[in-house]
Protein backbone atom coordinates (compact mmCIF):
# COMPACT_ATOMS: atom_id res chain seq x y z
CA UNK A 1 0.00 0.00 0.00
CA UNK A 2 1.38 3.39 -0.98
CA UNK A 3 1.01 5.63 2.09
CA UNK A 4 1.76 9.34 2.15
CA UNK A 5 4.54 10.43 4.44
CA UNK A 6 4.01 13.02 7.17
CA UNK A 7 5.31 15.84 4.98
CA UNK A 8 2.63 15.20 2.37
CA UNK A 9 -0.04 15.10 5.06
CA UNK A 10 1.22 18.35 6.61
CA UNK A 11 1.36 20.01 3.20
CA UNK A 12 -2.24 18.97 2.51
CA UNK A 13 -3.37 20.34 5.87
CA UNK A 14 -1.43 23.54 5.24
CA UNK A 15 -3.14 24.01 1.87
CA UNK A 16 -6.56 23.48 3.50
CA UNK A 17 -5.74 26.17 6.08
CA UNK A 18 -4.76 28.54 3.28
CA UNK A 19 -8.10 27.88 1.57
CA UNK A 20 -9.98 28.59 4.81
CA UNK A 21 -8.11 31.85 5.38
CA UNK A 22 -8.13 33.04 1.77
CA UNK A 23 -10.20 36.16 1.15
CA UNK A 24 -10.81 35.05 -2.46
CA UNK A 25 -12.92 32.10 -1.32
CA UNK A 26 -16.60 32.43 -0.54
CA UNK A 27 -18.14 31.12 2.66
CA UNK A 28 -19.13 27.77 1.14
CA UNK A 29 -15.58 27.04 -0.02
CA UNK A 30 -14.08 28.12 3.29
CA UNK A 31 -16.55 25.93 5.17
CA UNK A 32 -15.72 22.97 2.89
CA UNK A 33 -12.03 23.13 3.86
CA UNK A 34 -12.76 23.95 7.49
CA UNK A 35 -14.98 20.87 7.65
CA UNK A 36 -12.11 18.73 6.35
CA UNK A 37 -9.74 20.19 8.95
CA UNK A 38 -12.23 19.62 11.76
CA UNK A 39 -12.74 15.98 10.73
CA UNK A 40 -8.99 15.40 10.87
CA UNK A 41 -8.78 17.17 14.26
CA UNK A 42 -11.62 15.07 15.67
CA UNK A 43 -9.93 11.89 14.47
CA UNK A 44 -6.58 12.89 15.97
CA UNK A 45 -8.16 13.95 19.26
CA UNK A 46 -10.14 10.72 19.49
CA UNK A 47 -7.44 8.28 18.49
CA UNK A 48 -4.21 9.88 19.65
CA UNK A 49 -5.27 11.59 22.86
CA UNK A 50 -4.37 8.48 24.84
CA UNK A 51 -0.72 8.93 23.85
CA UNK A 52 -0.38 12.48 25.17
CA UNK A 53 0.81 11.34 28.59
CA UNK A 54 3.42 9.07 26.99
CA UNK A 55 4.69 11.95 24.84
CA UNK A 56 4.81 14.35 27.80
CA UNK A 57 6.71 11.77 29.85
CA UNK A 58 9.17 11.19 27.02
CA UNK A 59 9.67 14.93 26.50
CA UNK A 60 10.27 15.58 30.20
CA UNK A 61 12.79 12.72 30.44
CA UNK A 62 14.60 14.04 27.34
CA UNK A 63 14.74 17.51 28.93
CA UNK A 64 16.11 16.20 32.21
CA UNK A 65 18.89 14.31 30.40
CA UNK A 66 19.96 17.36 28.41
CA UNK A 67 19.75 19.76 31.34
C-alpha positions in Angstrom: 0.0 0.0 0.0 1.4 3.4 -1.0 1.0 5.6 2.1 1.8 9.3 2.1 4.5 10.4 4.4 4.0 13.0 7.2 5.3 15.8 5.0 2.6 15.2 2.4 0.0 15.1 5.1 1.2 18.3 6.6 1.4 20.0 3.2 -2.2 19.0 2.5 -3.4 20.3 5.9 -1.4 23.5 5.2 -3.1 24.0 1.9 -6.6 23.5 3.5 -5.7 26.2 6.1 -4.8 28.5 3.3 -8.1 27.9 1.6 -10.0 28.6 4.8 -8.1 31.9 5.4 -8.1 33.0 1.8 -10.2 36.2 1.1 -10.8 35.0 -2.5 -12.9 32.1 -1.3 -16.6 32.4 -0.5 -18.1 31.1 2.7 -19.1 27.8 1.1 -15.6 27.0 0.0 -14.1 28.1 3.3 -16.6 25.9 5.2 -15.7 23.0 2.9 -12.0 23.1 3.9 -12.8 24.0 7.5 -15.0 20.9 7.7 -12.1 18.7 6.3 -9.7 20.2 8.9 -12.2 19.6 11.8 -12.7 16.0 10.7 -9.0 15.4 10.9 -8.8 17.2 14.3 -11.6 15.1 15.7 -9.9 11.9 14.5 -6.6 12.9 16.0 -8.2 13.9 19.3 -10.1 10.7 19.5 -7.4 8.3 18.5 -4.2 9.9 19.6 -5.3 11.6 22.9 -4.4 8.5 24.8 -0.7 8.9 23.8 -0.4 12.5 25.2 0.8 11.3 28.6 3.4 9.1 27.0 4.7 11.9 24.8 4.8 14.3 27.8 6.7 11.8 29.8 9.2 11.2 27.0 9.7 14.9 26.5 10.3 15.6 30.2 12.8 12.7 30.4 14.6 14.0 27.3 14.7 17.5 28.9 16.1 16.2 32.2 18.9 14.3 30.4 20.0 17.4 28.4 19.8 19.8 31.3 
